[in-house]
Amino acid sequence: MKIIILGAGQVGASVAESLVSEANDITVVDTDASRLTTLQDRFDLRTVTGNASSPSVLRRAGAEDADMLIAVTQSDQTNLCACKTAHALFNLPTRIARVRSSDFADYTELFKPENFAVDFSLCPEQIVTDYIVKMIEFPEALQVLEFADGLVSLVAVRAFQGGPLVGHPLKDIRKHIPHVDARVAAIFRLDTPITPEGDTVIEVGDEVFCLAATKDIRQVMRELRRMDKPVKRIMIVGGGNIGYRLTRAIENNYQVKVIDHNRRHAEWLAENVSSALVLQGDATDEKLFEDENVDQMDMFIALTNDDENNIMAALLAKRMGARRVVALINRRAYAELVQGSQIDIAISPAQTSIGTLLAHVRRGDVVAVHSLRRGAAEALELVVHGDEKSSQVVGRRIEDLPIIKGATIGAIVRGLPQKEAVVQRNDQAVERQYKVIMAHHDTVIQAGDHVIVFVVSKRLVPKVEKLFQVSFAFL
């Protein structure tokens, strides 16, 4: 696929890295020549220096025969204008825009073909905010991801000494919780993937990825580690785009304190939040942390724009007694260095939000893509189409499918409504019938199923996509 990426910042660079590794033809456009040179030194791609919304620049980037435009510059106006230009002048088929401001995002009619012609808009800051909210809800987890409109959840947890299933084979999970159907999709031991089988024994320190119906996920987590106390008190350092969104999202359900170094911005925050306490101060001020009882915080979240400040603030808060600390870290090398150390969770904004983009790039009917283990692995939700003649999977048992080593079908959601969530019956809203099926060797896949697949390496994704694609006979 020929793809033009506008913007070589954190998001643009991460998108380029992910798509180049999948053998796409990538061109990156930015006004900063030094950024483009750095990208070109690291990856096999083309670069064009210039204004991303300029027709001549888009032409030089190959807009006339490109398949997709991904506009992720820092400017909403540039991204929207570029999509309109690509549609009007080059009839570029698919246009994706990063839109950060709610002034634009709240008015979806602006994205219609007759206006800015945006096929899909995304706000990485909101995606990261939603991700952190889930982490607060499940403080024991390393990651919490949802599929099939929230019906199925995938959680990553660190196996803990004393967990009922730790030291026992996976097949024992049915004995512990016989009324819950769950599936261990993958295990990473010392960063090495282990294919989960019935006789696989979970060891202390294993990173275990579990799939289950969302309503059952807490019970599954209890099998692997002791449950933390519910989060009540939260301290956020950094009241920028993500910090403000997170505060607004959680302040009515938790006791929230927000620290921002800029006095004017702190005053603005105080006027625009409802119940959170806003303080002006430095992210690494030990005296301020002591005065504000950081040792009583259930969760400390560092969300400034500076990776080093976030790391130092999180380490200081942990040393002073905060129960769980989270740091927002843009540089992948930093995130990999500190994850699992004194910092409980390192969040990469680009890796957290990139799955939303990848779902629109993948071949076949891919509903969701989640990046796991800082981009090394992935979980995909694919919709099955075709019939037994045109599809390699329809009407077949999982054990009869071609083996893709490192890829695991974890769960199937059957009967999920495509558009409407409910139907009217006797004047009452009644949920459509659906089934969450944990995949076993004899499970038969049907057309219309939403299949959730875990891959331990991104290199396996094209093979999985090819397996689920429909042949021309169906078309």
C-alpha positions in Angstrom: 0.0 0.0 0.0 1.3 3.5 -0.9 0.8 5.7 2.2 1.7 9.4 2.8 2.2 10.5 6.4 2.1 14.2 7.1 4.1 15.1 10.2 7.3 13.6 11.5 6.7 14.1 15.2 6.2 11.3 17.8 2.9 10.1 16.3 4.1 10.4 12.7 7.4 8.6 13.4 5.7 5.8 15.3 3.1 5.3 12.5 6.0 5.3 9.9 7.9 2.7 11.9 4.9 0.4 12.2 3.9 0.7 8.5 7.4 0.4 7.0 7.9 -2.9 8.9 4.9 -4.3 7.1 6.3 -3.6 3.6 4.3 -0.6 2.7 5.6 2.2 0.5 5.9 5.2 2.9 6.5 8.9 2.2 6.8 11.3 5.2 6.2 15.0 4.8 7.4 17.6 7.4 8.7 21.2 7.5 11.6 20.1 9.7 14.3 18.7 7.4 16.4 17.4 10.4 13.5 15.3 11.6 13.1 13.8 8.2 16.8 13.0 7.9 16.7 11.1 11.2 13.7 9.1 10.0 15.3 8.3 6.7 18.5 7.1 8.4 16.4 4.7 10.5 13.8 3.4 8.0 13.4 2.6 4.4 11.1 5.4 3.3 10.9 8.6 1.2 10.7 12.1 2.7 9.5 15.4 1.3 10.3 18.7 3.0 7.5 21.3 2.9 4.1 22.5 4.1 1.9 19.4 4.5 -1.3 21.0 3.1 0.4 22.5 0.0 -0.8 21.0 -3.3 2.7 21.1 -4.8 4.1 19.3 -1.7 1.4 16.7 -1.8 2.1 16.2 -5.5 5.8 15.7 -4.8 4.9 13.2 -2.1 3.0 11.1 -4.7 -0.6 12.0 -3.8 -1.7 11.3 -7.4 -1.4 7.6 -7.0 -1.3 7.1 -3.2 -3.8 4.8 -1.4 -3.9 6.6 1.9 -3.1 9.9 3.5 -2.5 10.0 7.3 -2.3 13.7 8.5 -0.8 13.8 12.0 0.9 17.1 12.3 0.6 19.2 15.4 -1.9 21.5 13.7 -5.6 20.5 13.3 -6.0 23.1 10.6 -3.1 21.7 8.6 -4.4 18.2 8.9 -8.0 19.1 7.8 -6.8 21.3 5.0 -4.5 18.5 3.7 -7.4 16.0 3.6 -9.5 18.5 1.7 -6.7 19.2 -0.8 -6.0 15.5 -1.2 -9.7 14.7 -1.9 -10.4 17.7 -4.2 -7.2 17.7 -6.3 -6.0 14.1 -6.3 -9.0 12.1 -5.4 -6.9 10.2 -2.8 -9.1 7.3 -1.6 -8.6 7.2 2.2 -7.9 10.3 4.3 -7.2 10.1 8.1 -6.7 13.2 10.2 -5.4 13.8 13.7 -7.9 16.3 15.4 -7.0 17.4 18.9 -9.4 20.3 19.5 -13.0 19.5 20.6 -14.0 22.6 18.6 -13.5 20.4 15.5 -14.0 17.0 16.9 -17.5 17.8 18.3 -18.8 18.8 14.8 -18.6 15.6 12.7 -20.4 17.2 9.8 -17.2 19.1 9.2 -15.6 15.8 8.1 -18.1 15.0 5.3 -16.8 14.8 1.7 -18.3 18.2 0.8 -16.4 19.8 3.7 -13.0 18.6 4.9 -13.4 15.1 3.4 -12.0 13.2 6.4 -12.7 9.5 6.4 -11.6 9.0 9.9 -10.4 11.3 12.6 -8.5 10.4 15.8 -7.3 12.2 18.9 -4.3 10.4 20.4 -4.6 12.4 23.6 -8.2 11.1 24.1 -7.1 7.6 23.3 -4.4 7.8 26.0 -6.8 9.3 28.4 -9.3 6.4 28.0 -6.4 4.0 28.3 -5.3 5.4 31.7 -8.9 5.4 33.0 -8.9 1.7 32.4 -5.6 1.3 34.2 -7.2 3.1 37.2 -10.2 0.8 37.1 -7.8 -2.3 37.0 -4.8 -1.2 39.0 -3.3 -4.7 39.1 -3.0 -4.9 35.3 -0.2 -3.9 33.0 -2.6 -3.4 30.1 -6.4 -3.5 29.7 -7.8 -3.6 26.2 -11.4 -4.1 24.9 -12.8 -5.9 21.9 -16.2 -6.4 20.3 -17.8 -3.2 21.6 -16.5 -3.9 25.1 -17.8 -7.5 25.4 -14.4 -9.1 25.6 -11.3 -7.8 27.5 -7.7 -8.7 27.2 -5.6 -8.0 30.3 -1.9 -8.4 30.9 -0.8 -9.1 34.4 2.4 -10.0 36.1 2.0 -13.4 37.8 2.5 -12.9 41.5 3.7 -15.2 44.3 0.7 -16.7 46.0 -1.7 -16.5 43.0 -3.9 -19.6 42.9 -2.8 -20.6 39.4 0.9 -19.7 39.8 2.9 -22.9 39.9 0.1 -24.9 38.3 -0.6 -25.9 34.7 -3.1 -23.8 32.7 -5.6 -26.6 32.5 -6.3 -26.1 36.2 -8.0 -22.8 35.6 -11.2 -24.7 34.9 -11.0 -26.3 38.3 -10.5 -23.0 40.1 -13.2 -21.1 38.2 -15.4 -23.7 36.5 -18.2 -21.2 35.8 -16.0 -18.8 33.9 -14.6 -19.5 30.4 -11.2 -17.8 30.0 -8.2 -18.2 27.7 -4.6 -17.4 28.2 -3.6 -16.0 24.9 0.1 -15.6 25.5 2.8 -15.8 28.1 6.1 -13.9 28.1 8.8 -15.2 30.4 11.9 -12.9 30.6 10.7 -11.3 27.3 10.6 -14.6 25.5 7.1 -15.7 24.2 5.8 -19.1 25.3 3.0 -20.8 23.5 0.3 -21.5 26.1 -0.9 -25.1 26.3 -2.8 -27.1 28.9 0.4 -28.4 30.6 2.2 -25.0 30.6 3.0 -24.0 34.2 2.8 -20.3 35.1 5.8 -19.0 37.0 6.2 -16.0 39.2 7.1 -13.0 37.1 5.5 -14.2 33.9 3.7 -11.6 31.9 0.4 -13.3 31.2 -2.2 -12.1 28.6 -5.7 -13.4 29.5 -8.9 -13.1 27.4 -12.4 -13.4 28.9 -15.8 -11.8 28.8 -15.5 -8.4 30.3 -17.9 -9.2 33.1 -15.6 -12.1 34.2 -12.2 -10.5 33.8 -11.7 -9.7 37.5 -12.2 -13.3 38.5 -9.6 -14.4 36.0 -7.1 -11.9 37.3 -7.5 -13.1 40.8 -6.1 -16.5 39.7 -2.8 -14.9 38.8 -2.2 -12.3 41.5 -3.7 -10.8 44.6 -6.1 -8.0 43.9 -5.0 -4.5 44.9 -7.3 -2.2 46.9 -9.6 -0.1 44.8 -8.0 3.2 43.8 -9.5 6.2 45.7 -6.8 8.9 45.8 -4.9 10.0 42.7 -2.2 12.6 42.1 -1.6 13.9 38.5 1.5 15.8 37.6 1.1 17.8 34.5 -2.2 19.6 33.5 -1.6 19.7 29.8 -3.8 18.1 27.1 -3.9 14.6 28.6 -3.7 15.7 32.2 -6.7 18.0 31.8 -8.7 15.4 29.9 -7.9 12.7 32.6 -8.8 15.0 35.4 -12.2 15.8 33.9 -12.8 12.1 33.3 -12.1 10.9 36.8 -12.6 13.7 39.2 -16.2 12.8 40.1 -15.3 9.3 41.1 -11.9 9.7 42.8 -10.1 12.2 45.1 -7.8 14.0 42.6 -5.0 16.4 43.0 -3.3 18.0 40.0 0.1 19.7 40.0 1.2 22.0 37.1 4.3 24.1 37.1 2.8 27.1 35.2 0.9 29.4 37.4 -1.3 30.9 34.7 -2.2 27.4 33.4 -2.8 26.2 37.0 -5.3 29.0 37.5 -7.0 28.1 34.2 -7.2 24.4 35.3 -8.7 25.5 38.7 -11.5 27.4 36.8 -12.2 24.5 34.4 -12.4 21.5 36.7 -15.1 20.8 39.2 -13.9 18.9 42.2 -10.2 18.3 41.7 -7.7 20.2 43.8 -5.2 22.1 41.5 -1.8 23.1 42.8 1.0 25.1 41.2 4.5 23.6 41.7 7.4 21.6 40.3 7.0 18.0 39.3 10.0 16.9 41.3 9.5 19.1 44.4 10.0 16.7 47.4 8.6 19.2 49.9 5.4 19.7 47.9 4.9 15.9 47.6 5.4 15.6 51.3 3.0 18.4 52.1 0.3 16.9 49.8 0.7 13.4 51.3 2.0 11.6 48.2 2.5 8.6 50.5 -1.2 8.2 50.8 -1.8 8.2 47.0 -3.2 5.0 45.5 -2.0 6.1 42.1 0.5 8.7 41.0 0.5 9.6 37.3 3.2 11.8 35.7 1.9 13.4 32.5 4.1 16.4 31.7 5.6 17.0 28.3 9.1 16.0 29.5 10.1 12.4 29.7 12.9 13.0 32.2 10.6 14.9 34.5 8.0 12.2 34.3 10.5 9.5 35.2 12.0 11.4 38.0 8.7 12.5 39.5 7.4 8.9 39.3 10.5 7.5 41.0 10.4 10.2 43.7 6.7 9.5 44.4 7.4 5.7 44.6 10.3 6.3 47.0 8.0 8.5 49.2 5.3 5.8 49.4 2.9 6.2 46.5 1.3 2.7 46.0 1.4 2.6 42.2 3.1 5.0 39.8 2.6 5.6 36.1 4.7 7.7 33.8 4.0 9.0 30.3 7.2 8.4 28.2 7.5 9.3 24.6 10.9 7.8 23.9 10.7 4.1 23.4 14.2 3.4 24.7 13.2 5.1 28.0 9.9 3.2 28.3 11.6 -0.1 27.8 14.3 0.8 30.3 11.9 1.8 33.2 8.9 -0.6 32.6 8.7 -3.0 35.5 11.3 -1.2 37.6 10.3 1.1 40.4 7.9 2.6 37.8 4.9 0.2 37.6 3.7 1.3 34.2 5.4 3.3 31.4 2.9 4.5 28.8 4.0 5.4 25.3 1.4 7.8 23.8 2.3 6.8 20.2 2.1 3.0 20.8 -1.1 3.4 22.8 -2.9 5.2 20.1 -1.4 3.6 17.0 -3.8 0.6 17.1 -6.7 2.9 16.2 -4.8 3.9 13.0 -3.7 0.4 12.2 -7.3 -0.9 12.1 -7.8 1.3 9.0 -4.6 0.2 7.3 -4.9 -3.5 7.8 -6.2 -5.7 4.9 -9.5 -7.5 5.3 -12.2 -6.4 7.7 -10.2 -5.5 10.8 -12.3 -3.9 13.5 -9.6 -3.2 16.1 -5.9 -3.5 16.5 -4.1 -3.1 19.9 -0.4 -2.7 20.2 1.1 -4.8 23.0 4.4 -4.9 24.8 5.4 -1.5 23.5 4.7 -2.4 19.8 6.4 -5.9 19.7 3.1 -7.9 19.7 -0.4 -7.2 18.6 -4.0 -8.3 19.2 -6.5 -8.0 16.3 -10.2 -8.3 16.0 -11.3 -9.5 12.5 -14.7 -10.0 11.1 -15.2 -13.3 9.2 -16.8 -13.1 5.7 -17.5 -15.5 2.9 -18.6 -19.1 2.9 -16.9 -22.5 3.0 -15.8 -22.2 -0.7 -14.5 -18.6 -0.6 -13.0 -18.6 2.9 -10.2 -20.6 4.5 -11.8 -20.3 8.0 -15.6 -20.5 7.6 -17.0 -23.9 8.7 -13.6 -25.1 9.9 -12.5 -26.2 13.3 -9.6 -24.2 14.7 -7.4 -27.3 14.9 -7.9 -27.7 11.1 -6.7 -24.2 10.2 -3.3 -23.6 8.7 -0.8 -23.3 11.6 0.8 -19.9 12.1 3.4 -20.3 14.8 3.1 -17.5 17.2 -0.5 -16.6 16.4 -3.3 -17.7 18.7 -7.1 -17.4 18.2 -8.2 -16.4 21.6 -11.9 -15.7 21.5 -14.9 -15.4 19.2 -17.9 -13.2 19.5 -20.9 -14.5 17.7 -24.1 -12.7 16.9 -22.6 -9.2 17.5 -24.9 -6.5 15.9 -23.2 -4.7 13.1 -24.8 -1.3 13.6 -27.8 -1.2 15.9 -27.1 -2.4 19.4 -30.7 -3.1 20.4 -34.0 -4.0 18.8 -37.4 -3.0 19.9 -39.7 -5.7 21.3 -42.9 -5.1 23.3 -41.9 -1.4 23.6 -38.7 -2.4 25.5 -35.1 -2.1 24.4 -33.8 -5.7 24.3 -30.2 -6.5 23.7 -29.4 -8.5 20.6 -28.3 -12.1 21.4 -24.6 -12.6 21.3 -22.2 -15.3 22.5 -18.7 -14.9 23.8 -16.8 -18.1 23.0 -13.3 -18.8 24.2 -11.6 -20.6 21.4 -10.8 -24.3 21.8 -9.3 -26.8 19.3 -12.8 -28.0 18.2 -14.5 -24.6 17.9 -16.0 -24.0 14.5 -15.7 -20.5 12.9 -18.8 -19.1 11.3 -19.4 -16.2 8.9 -20.0 -13.0 10.8 -17.9 -14.0 13.8 -15.7 -11.5 15.4 -12.4 -13.4 15.9 -9.7 -12.1 18.3 -6.2 -13.1 17.4 -3.0 -12.6 19.4 0.3 -12.5 17.6 3.6 -12.5 19.5 5.3 -10.6 16.6 4.1 -8.0 14.2 5.8 -9.9 11.4 3.0 -12.5 11.6 0.2 -10.0 10.9 0.2 -10.3 7.1 -0.1 -14.1 7.4 -3.1 -13.7 9.7 -4.7 -11.1 7.4 -4.2 -13.5 4.4 -5.8 -16.4 6.3 -9.0 -14.3 7.0 -9.3 -12.7 3.5 -12.1 -13.8 1.2 -11.2 -15.1 -2.2 -12.4 -13.5 -5.5 -15.0 -16.3 -5.8 -17.0 -14.6 -3.0 -16.7 -11.1 -4.4 
